[in-house]
Amino acid sequence: MFANYLIGLREGLEAALVVSILIAYLVKTGRREALPAVWVGIGAAVAMSVALEAALELTSAEMDFKQQEAFGGSLSVFAVALVTWMIFWMRRTSHALKAELQGKLDHALAMGTGALVLTAFLSVGREGLETAVIVWGTARSTGENTEPMIGVALGLATAVVLGYLFYAGAIRINLAKFFLWTGAGLVVVAAGVLAYGVHDLQEADYLPGLSDRAFDISDTIPPDTWYGTLLKGILNFQPDPTVLQVTVWLLYLIPVMALFFLLPKGGPRKTPSAAPRETTAAA
């Protein structure tokens, strides 16, 4: 559940910040008449995300075992690619997010209502699609359907409250540090999802080595105990992984985590700049 809470919180907060920036900019520039179009775009983005999650569930339900494993494994790999791109994109562009969104909004306002709806839809829809795919992948890796949904719902609810408080100016938070540490947490989650995706592909006979166990500590950490369930829910821990699973987990986690912390925020800098300031969505 914690992994999905983290996903819901981070993705939801990104979306909440986008919504807060769009609404605050329209209000501050005296263009409240454009707010309904923004809300239509946001509503359409949310509906699309829910529809995608439902479509993934229905599609997998119609498949036999090996087809489900192949579909689930492939989508898990795609989810990892998506979350990896997302955390690096946010690390690179978070400092310029406000200016970028306001520029798109000005352009959309000049083009008309349809362009404004599309801008809001695309700005929020990306986070929605990422959340749907990633949550579906983590739900498969834990083998549960209810708890992951509860976790992501709680994360999204927390994000909505934080987004409103940002907009109202009630709280201030260093978003750079928030996205840094939640991003690091998602790298660990993604490594577990990738390893489980590899296991699915092995069970579907797409990858070899299903019987080659790296280790088996099921007697020490039984998967049906509370601590085994906790480790699986947080880290996608498996007590008897294959050699290929462990290899892929290490090959993803170590270089991605190193790059995430070592690459400078915003990419290479040509000139020295001031230290990052605390940021609010409605600033």
RODO-2510 file (C-alpha; in nm, 4 decimals, decimal comma):
residues 283
     n   res          X          Y          Z
     1     m     0,0000     0,0000     0,0000
     2     f     0,2820     0,2421     0,0845
     3     a     0,4313     0,2201    -0,2644
     4     n     0,0958     0,3115    -0,4166
     5     y     0,0443     0,5886    -0,1604
     6     l     0,3782     0,7344    -0,2696
     7     i     0,2777     0,7089    -0,6352
     8     g    -0,0602     0,8707    -0,5693
     9     l     0,0964     1,1452    -0,3565
    10     r     0,3695     1,2338    -0,6019
    11     e     0,1651     1,2103    -0,9213
    12     g    -0,1329     1,3746    -0,7526
    13     l     0,0794     1,6596    -0,6227
    14     e     0,2236     1,7193    -0,9681
    15     a    -0,1306     1,7397    -1,1057
    16     a    -0,2438     1,9559    -0,8113
    17     l     0,0426     2,1974    -0,8722
    18     v    -0,0472     2,2187    -1,2403
    19     v    -0,4118     2,2895    -1,1558
    20     s    -0,3133     2,5472    -0,8920
    21     i    -0,0837     2,7291    -1,1329
    22     l    -0,3454     2,7370    -1,4088
    23     i    -0,6237     2,8617    -1,1815
    24     a    -0,4077     3,1121    -0,9930
    25     y    -0,2804     3,2609    -1,3189
    26     l    -0,6313     3,3047    -1,4601
    27     v    -0,7577     3,4580    -1,1356
    28     k    -0,4627     3,6951    -1,0959
    29     t    -0,4876     3,8136    -1,4579
    30     g    -0,8621     3,8771    -1,4281
    31     r    -0,9739     3,6018    -1,6671
    32     r    -1,2082     3,4058    -1,4440
    33     e    -1,4432     3,3469    -1,7380
    34     a    -1,1908     3,0926    -1,8678
    35     l    -1,2039     2,8798    -1,5492
    36     p    -1,4935     2,6517    -1,6640
    37     a    -1,2926     2,5482    -1,9711
    38     v    -0,9976     2,4572    -1,7491
    39     w    -1,2201     2,2444    -1,5256
    40     v    -1,3685     2,0680    -1,8295
    41     g    -1,0183     1,9754    -1,9441
    42     i    -0,9227     1,8559    -1,5957
    43     g    -1,2405     1,6465    -1,5660
    44     a    -1,1762     1,4861    -1,9041
    45     a    -0,8201     1,3985    -1,8002
    46     v    -0,9410     1,2315    -1,4789
    47     a    -1,2081     1,0367    -1,6694
    48     m    -0,9498     0,9167    -1,9226
    49     s    -0,7207     0,7920    -1,6435
    50     v    -1,0020     0,5984    -1,4749
    51     a    -1,1065     0,4520    -1,8105
    52     l    -0,7499     0,3373    -1,8810
    53     e    -0,7251     0,1619    -1,5424
    54     a    -1,0556    -0,0147    -1,6075
    55     a    -0,9488    -0,1105    -1,9598
    56     l    -0,6270    -0,2672    -1,8290
    57     e    -0,8229    -0,4747    -1,5766
    58     l    -1,0798    -0,5886    -1,8335
    59     t    -0,8178    -0,6691    -2,0958
    60     s    -0,6129    -0,8868    -1,8611
    61     a    -0,9253    -1,0640    -1,7303
    62     e    -1,0015    -1,1998    -2,0793
    63     m    -0,6616    -1,3692    -2,1177
    64     d    -0,5359    -1,7121    -2,0191
    65     f    -0,2538    -1,7490    -1,7645
    66     k     0,0438    -1,7148    -1,9998
    67     q    -0,1165    -1,4292    -2,1890
    68     q    -0,1808    -1,2503    -1,8598
    69     e     0,1797    -1,2988    -1,7539
    70     a     0,3122    -1,1718    -2,0882
    71     f     0,0747    -0,8732    -2,0857
    72     g     0,1448    -0,7916    -1,7211
    73     g     0,5206    -0,8302    -1,7587
    74     s     0,5338    -0,6124    -2,0689
    75     l     0,3203    -0,3441    -1,9071
    76     s     0,5352    -0,3545    -1,5923
    77     v     0,8445    -0,2866    -1,8026
    78     f     0,6585    -0,0015    -1,9754
    79     a     0,5491     0,1358    -1,6363
    80     v     0,9105     0,1384    -1,5174
    81     a     1,0206     0,3225    -1,8311
    82     l     0,7391     0,5729    -1,7753
    83     v     0,8159     0,6382    -1,4083
    84     t     1,1893     0,6690    -1,4843
    85     w     1,1212     0,9293    -1,7527
    86     m     0,8789     1,1092    -1,5196
    87     i     1,1146     1,1466    -1,2239
    88     f     1,4017     1,2700    -1,4402
    89     w     1,1701     1,5061    -1,6309
    90     m     1,0436     1,6600    -1,3055
    91     r     1,3969     1,6895    -1,1671
    92     r     1,5042     1,8710    -1,4823
    93     t     1,2042     2,1000    -1,5349
    94     s     1,0401     2,1600    -1,1944
    95     h     1,2151     2,4960    -1,1551
    96     a     1,0601     2,6210    -1,4807
    97     l     0,7194     2,4501    -1,4552
    98     k     0,5282     2,7648    -1,3642
    99     a     0,6668     2,9738    -1,6511
   100     e     0,6138     2,6915    -1,9005
   101     l     0,2488     2,6413    -1,8008
   102     q     0,1720     3,0133    -1,8043
   103     g     0,3200     3,0428    -2,1524
   104     k     0,1005     2,7571    -2,2777
   105     l    -0,2018     2,9135    -2,1099
   106     d    -0,1457     3,2507    -2,2749
   107     h    -0,1191     3,0810    -2,6125
   108     a    -0,4364     2,8786    -2,5487
   109     l    -0,6303     3,1875    -2,4374
   110     a    -0,5403     3,3582    -2,7616
   111     m    -0,6659     3,0599    -2,9648
   112     g    -1,0005     3,0141    -2,7873
   113     t    -1,1967     2,7878    -2,5528
   114     g    -1,1137     2,4612    -2,7299
   115     a    -0,7416     2,5236    -2,7011
   116     l    -0,7821     2,6074    -2,3319
   117     v    -0,9668     2,2809    -2,2645
   118     l    -0,6972     2,0887    -2,4522
   119     t    -0,4166     2,2598    -2,2592
   120     a    -0,5716     2,1688    -1,9223
   121     f    -0,6455     1,8159    -2,0460
   122     l    -0,2893     1,7521    -2,1629
   123     s    -0,1283     1,9180    -1,8599
   124     v    -0,3171     1,6983    -1,6125
   125     g    -0,3690     1,3940    -1,8355
   126     r    -0,0014     1,3024    -1,8455
   127     e     0,0080     1,2530    -1,4689
   128     g    -0,3195     1,0593    -1,4855
   129     l    -0,1947     0,8166    -1,7495
   130     e     0,1326     0,7639    -1,5634
   131     t    -0,0563     0,6938    -1,2407
   132     a    -0,2931     0,4427    -1,4049
   133     v    -0,0128     0,2408    -1,5674
   134     i     0,2227     0,2491    -1,2698
   135     v    -0,0471     0,1574    -1,0165
   136     w    -0,1631    -0,1320    -1,2334
   137     g     0,1938    -0,2596    -1,2517
   138     t     0,2536    -0,2352    -0,8763
   139     a    -0,0850    -0,3958    -0,8037
   140     r     0,0168    -0,7001    -1,0099
   141     s     0,3530    -0,7217    -0,8362
   142     t     0,1890    -0,7346    -0,4917
   143     g    -0,0870    -0,9703    -0,6027
   144     e    -0,3551    -0,7481    -0,4462
   145     n    -0,6302    -0,5381    -0,6028
   146     t    -0,7929    -0,3572    -0,3093
   147     e    -0,4969    -0,2362    -0,1037
   148     p    -0,3139    -0,0694    -0,3959
   149     m    -0,6312     0,1222    -0,4840
   150     i    -0,6722     0,2326    -0,1215
   151     g    -0,3089     0,3419    -0,1121
   152     v    -0,3272     0,5478    -0,4301
   153     a    -0,6619     0,6984    -0,3227
   154     l    -0,5111     0,8124     0,0067
   155     g    -0,2094     0,9533    -0,1760
   156     l    -0,4292     1,1446    -0,4208
   157     a    -0,6454     1,2762    -0,1356
   158     t    -0,3348     1,4022     0,0449
   159     a    -0,2151     1,5661    -0,2772
   160     v    -0,5491     1,7437    -0,3277
   161     v    -0,5363     1,8854     0,0258
   162     l    -0,1749     1,9985    -0,0206
   163     g    -0,2587     2,1509    -0,3589
   164     y    -0,5412     2,3533    -0,2078
   165     l    -0,3207     2,4693     0,0798
   166     f    -0,0524     2,5743    -0,1700
   167     y    -0,3084     2,7695    -0,3684
   168     a    -0,4470     2,9349    -0,0549
   169     g    -0,0968     3,0230     0,0610
   170     a    -0,1523     2,8351     0,3875
   171     i     0,1684     2,6315     0,3646
   172     r     0,5093     2,6569     0,2071
   173     i     0,7274     2,3618     0,1173
   174     n     1,0583     2,3130    -0,0590
   175     l     0,9241     2,1318    -0,3645
   176     a     1,2740     2,0628    -0,4963
   177     k     1,3518     1,8514    -0,1885
   178     f     1,0075     1,6908    -0,1927
   179     f     1,0439     1,5728    -0,5523
   180     l     1,4047     1,4689    -0,4876
   181     w     1,3248     1,2284    -0,2042
   182     t     0,9950     1,0996    -0,3416
   183     g     1,1735     1,0465    -0,6729
   184     a     1,4388     0,8373    -0,4974
   185     g     1,1622     0,6348    -0,3339
   186     l     0,9989     0,5753    -0,6713
   187     v     1,3293     0,4498    -0,8143
   188     v     1,3244     0,1751    -0,5483
   189     v     0,9583     0,0992    -0,6234
   190     a     1,0293     0,0899    -0,9973
   191     a     1,3185    -0,1530    -0,9456
   192     g     1,0822    -0,3918    -0,7679
   193     v     0,8159    -0,3564    -1,0382
   194     l     1,0786    -0,4261    -1,3059
   195     a     1,1989    -0,7388    -1,1255
   196     y     0,8435    -0,8651    -1,0923
   197     g     0,7794    -0,7853    -1,4595
   198     v     1,0784    -1,0005    -1,5482
   199     h     0,9289    -1,2807    -1,3363
   200     d     0,6003    -1,2503    -1,5283
   201     l     0,7842    -1,2718    -1,8598
   202     q     0,9706    -1,5777    -1,7348
   203     e     0,6431    -1,7457    -1,6423
   204     a     0,5113    -1,6623    -1,9898
   205     d     0,8216    -1,8351    -2,1376
   206     y     0,9381    -1,5070    -2,2939
   207     l     1,2542    -1,5079    -2,0804
   208     p     1,4607    -1,8046    -1,9562
   209     g     1,5738    -1,8987    -1,6064
   210     l     1,2463    -1,9395    -1,4163
   211     s     1,3869    -2,2326    -1,2155
   212     d     1,7235    -2,0640    -1,1420
   213     r     1,6764    -1,9179    -0,7953
   214     a     1,9262    -1,6599    -0,6704
   215     f     1,8288    -1,7462    -0,3118
   216     d     1,5284    -1,8623    -0,1125
   217     i     1,4636    -1,7153     0,2325
   218     s     1,0943    -1,8035     0,2458
   219     d     1,1501    -1,9811     0,5792
   220     t     1,3146    -1,6709     0,7266
   221     i     1,0719    -1,4171     0,5780
   222     p     0,7487    -1,6036     0,4946
   223     p     0,5502    -1,4017     0,2390
   224     d     0,2235    -1,4539     0,4308
   225     t     0,3508    -1,2934     0,7553
   226     w     0,2832    -0,9286     0,8399
   227     y     0,6478    -0,8309     0,7864
   228     g     0,6686    -1,0281     0,4616
   229     t     0,3537    -0,8546     0,3390
   230     l     0,4946    -0,5179     0,4512
   231     l     0,8208    -0,5715     0,2623
   232     k     0,6332    -0,6805    -0,0478
   233     g     0,3988    -0,3829    -0,0304
   234     i     0,6766    -0,1268     0,0182
   235     l     0,9687    -0,2728    -0,1772
   236     n     0,8025    -0,5423    -0,3929
   237     f     1,0241    -0,7850    -0,2017
   238     q     1,0203    -1,1493    -0,3115
   239     p     1,1860    -1,4102    -0,0840
   240     d     1,2750    -1,6465    -0,3707
   241     p     1,3707    -1,4383    -0,6774
   242     t     1,5359    -1,5801    -0,9849
   243     v     1,8926    -1,4944    -1,0814
   244     l     1,7658    -1,2840    -1,3705
   245     q     1,5310    -1,0895    -1,1416
   246     v     1,8115    -0,9991    -0,9007
   247     t     2,0434    -0,9096    -1,1894
   248     v     1,7870    -0,6806    -1,3516
   249     w     1,6990    -0,5243    -1,0150
   250     l     2,0632    -0,4339    -0,9493
   251     l     2,1300    -0,3182    -1,3065
   252     y     1,8360    -0,0786    -1,2814
   253     l     1,8568     0,0423    -0,9215
   254     i     2,2278     0,1246    -0,8913
   255     p     2,2865     0,3305    -1,2102
   256     v     1,9450     0,5019    -1,2067
   257     m     1,9755     0,6028    -0,8412
   258     a     2,3300     0,7276    -0,9001
   259     l     2,2267     0,9330    -1,2036
   260     f     1,9236     1,0703    -1,0201
   261     f     2,1368     1,2138    -0,7402
   262     l     2,4449     1,3067    -0,9439
   263     l     2,2864     1,4813    -1,2423
   264     p     2,2398     1,8524    -1,1710
   265     k     1,8832     1,9774    -1,1408
   266     g     1,7779     2,1533    -1,4602
   267     g     2,0599     1,9978    -1,6618
   268     p     2,4062     2,1448    -1,7207
   269     r     2,4417     2,5076    -1,6107
   270     k     2,6433     2,7570    -1,8088
   271     t     2,6628     3,0148    -1,5323
   272     p     2,6348     2,9953    -1,1557
   273     s     2,2889     3,0574    -1,0215
   274     a     2,1323     3,1262    -0,6876
   275     a     2,0339     2,8457    -0,4573
   276     p     1,6800     2,7121    -0,5045
   277     r     1,4129     2,8930    -0,3105
   278     e     1,1058     2,7539    -0,1436
   279     t     0,8259     2,7318    -0,3950
   280     t     0,4508     2,7545    -0,3740
   281     a     0,2061     2,6668    -0,6466
   282     a     0,0352     3,0023    -0,6393
   283     a     0,3499     3,2146    -0,6130
***
